[in-house]
Amino acid sequence: MIATSVSSHYELAKAALENDKHVLIEKPMADSEKNALELIRLSKQQKKILMVDHTYLYTGAVQEIKELTDDGSLGEILYVDSIRANLGKFQSDFNVLWDLAPHDISIMNYLINEKPISVQAIGKSYTKNELESIAYLVLHYQSNKIMHLNCSWISPIKIRTMIIGGSKKMLVFDDLEQKKIRIYDKNFQNNITSNDGILEPEFSSKEGLSVMAEDFVNSIINDKEPLSNSNLGLEVVKILEASQKSIKNNGEKVFL
């Protein structure tokens, strides 16, 4: 189990796999698409589980949202608007997007059966190491979906809120609230809105980290792919690497 700085993930995971170990690695999986692909190749060669700790996927809230998207309760997902902000902790090797955005990117990739085709990102550094401490990332999709992420280490308050806009209903996921999910019976198709009430569904309160650990163990015992598998981890790294290119080019669109 590797929970170290992002810049050390590749070398440590590579050494573990070469020494015939199953690997559970903290997000993001690696510091580049090239290194992520090499870890996947090595895990297959060694016939070992390579899993990424995208813990949110194992929470009752995200599992409930997955059911709502899969059964069509929200309609077609049209947009996602997410804010993930707090004061610090300032990382020393990678910027705020590499630190905070993997949570929301992994959730979005899990919820919809579509990968983004391009990204745009802007950010600013307000620390001595010149790593972006506040950044905005936009993911574009072929189907005209859009996802916007606001990530910050310099917010005076902690925010963990995701708004999911569907063609039938809209959902707000606030991880800091006791009632984490609110479903609004509103839609904006054909310029028509309705407001027939708010639903607050019940779901499992089991701690996501423990469920994730169980999946790792069960994947090893039963030789099966975990939910948060290496391919999902790879997609997150690809988006992060593209976002870094976009920031360096003043928000230029980068195609995946």
Residue pairs with C-beta under 8 A, 6 or more apart in sequence:
1 23
1 24
1 25
2 9
2 12
2 13
2 16
2 23
2 24
2 25
2 26
3 26
3 53
4 12
4 26
5 91
5 92
5 93
6 28
6 30
6 31
6 91
6 93
6 94
6 98
7 31
7 93
7 94
9 25
9 26
9 28
9 29
9 30
9 31
9 35
10 30
10 31
10 32
10 35
10 38
10 39
13 23
13 25
13 29
13 30
13 39
13 50
14 38
14 39
14 42
16 23
17 23
17 39
17 42
17 43
17 46
17 48
17 50
18 42
18 46
20 46
20 48
21 48
22 48
22 49
22 50
22 51
22 216
22 220
23 39
23 43
23 48
23 49
23 50
23 51
24 49
24 51
24 52
24 53
24 213
24 216
25 50
25 51
25 52
25 53
25 233
26 52
26 53
27 52
27 53
27 54
27 102
27 103
27 106
27 233
27 236
28 52
28 98
28 102
28 233
28 236
28 237
28 240
29 36
29 39
29 50
29 52
29 230
29 233
29 234
29 236
29 237
30 36
30 39
30 233
30 237
31 94
31 237
32 237
32 241
33 234
33 237
33 238
33 241
36 230
36 233
36 234
36 237
36 238
37 234
39 50
39 230
40 50
40 230
40 231
40 234
43 49
43 50
43 230
49 216
49 219
49 220
49 226
50 229
50 230
50 233
51 215
51 216
51 219
51 226
51 228
51 229
51 230
52 228
52 229
52 230
52 232
52 233
52 236
53 212
53 228
54 102
54 103
54 106
54 110
54 228
54 232
54 233
54 236
55 208
55 209
55 212
56 62
56 103
56 106
56 107
56 208
57 63
57 106
57 107
57 110
57 208
57 212
57 227
57 228
58 208
58 209
58 211
58 212
58 215
58 227
58 228
59 208
59 211
60 203
60 204
60 205
60 206
60 208
61 173
61 175
61 180
61 181
61 203
62 107
62 110
62 111
62 173
62 208
63 203
63 204
64 181
64 201
64 203
65 107
65 111
65 164
65 171
65 173
65 181
66 110
66 111
68 74
68 171
68 183
68 201
69 77
69 111
69 112
69 164
69 166
72 168
73 166
73 168
73 169
73 183
74 164
74 166
74 167
74 168
74 169
74 170
74 171
74 183
75 166
75 167
75 168
75 169
75 187
76 166
76 167
77 111
77 112
77 145
77 164
77 165
77 166
78 144
78 145
78 146
78 165
78 166
78 167
79 145
79 146
79 147
79 148
79 164
79 165
80 104
80 108
80 145
80 146
80 147
80 148
80 162
80 163
80 164
80 165
81 147
81 148
81 162
81 163
81 165
82 104
82 147
82 148
82 149
82 150
82 161
82 162
82 163
83 150
83 159
83 160
83 161
83 162
84 100
84 101
84 103
84 104
84 149
84 150
84 151
84 152
84 159
84 160
85 100
85 150
85 151
85 152
85 153
85 155
85 157
85 158
85 159
86 152
86 153
86 155
86 157
86 158
86 159
87 153
87 154
87 155
87 156
87 157
87 158
88 153
89 153
90 127
90 129
90 131
90 133
90 153
91 98
91 99
91 131
92 129
92 131
93 131
94 131
95 123
95 125
95 131
95 132
95 133
95 135
95 244
95 247
96 123
96 131
96 132
96 133
96 134
96 135
96 151
96 152
96 153
97 121
97 123
97 132
97 135
97 137
97 149
97 151
97 240
97 243
97 244
97 247
98 240
98 244
99 151
99 153
100 151
100 152
100 153
101 135
101 137
101 149
101 151
101 239
101 240
101 243
102 236
102 240
104 147
104 149
104 162
105 139
105 149
105 235
105 236
105 239
105 240
106 228
106 232
106 236
107 162
108 139
108 147
109 115
109 232
109 235
109 236
110 232
111 164
112 145
114 141
114 142
114 143
114 145
115 141
115 235
115 256
116 139
116 140
116 141
116 147
116 239
116 256
117 140
117 141
117 142
117 255
117 256
118 139
118 140
118 242
118 253
118 254
118 255
118 256
119 137
119 138
119 139
119 140
119 239
119 242
119 243
119 246
119 253
119 254
119 256
120 137
120 138
120 140
120 246
120 251
120 252
120 253
120 254
121 135
121 136
121 137
121 138
121 243
121 244
121 246
121 247
121 251
122 135
122 136
122 246
122 247
122 250
122 251
123 132
123 133
123 134
123 135
123 136
123 247
124 132
124 133
124 134
124 135
125 131
125 132
125 133
126 133
126 134
126 154
127 133
132 247
133 152
133 153
133 154
134 151
134 152
134 153
134 154
135 151
135 152
135 243
135 247
136 148
136 149
136 150
136 151
137 148
137 149
137 151
137 243
138 146
138 147
138 148
138 149
139 146
139 147
139 148
139 149
139 239
140 146
140 253
141 147
158 176
159 176
160 174
160 175
160 176
161 172
161 173
161 174
161 175
161 176
162 172
162 173
162 174
163 170
163 171
163 172
163 173
164 170
164 171
164 172
164 173
165 188
166 187
167 187
167 189
168 187
169 183
169 184
169 185
169 186
169 187
170 183
170 184
170 186
170 187
171 181
171 182
171 183
171 184
172 181
172 182
172 184
173 180
173 181
174 180
174 182
179 200
181 200
181 201
181 203
182 198
182 199
182 200
183 198
183 199
183 200
183 201
184 195
184 198
185 194
185 195
185 196
185 197
185 198
185 199
186 193
186 194
186 195
187 193
187 194
212 228
215 226
215 227
215 228
216 226
218 224
218 226
219 225
219 226
238 256
239 256
242 254
242 255
242 256
243 254
245 252
245 254
246 252
246 253
246 254
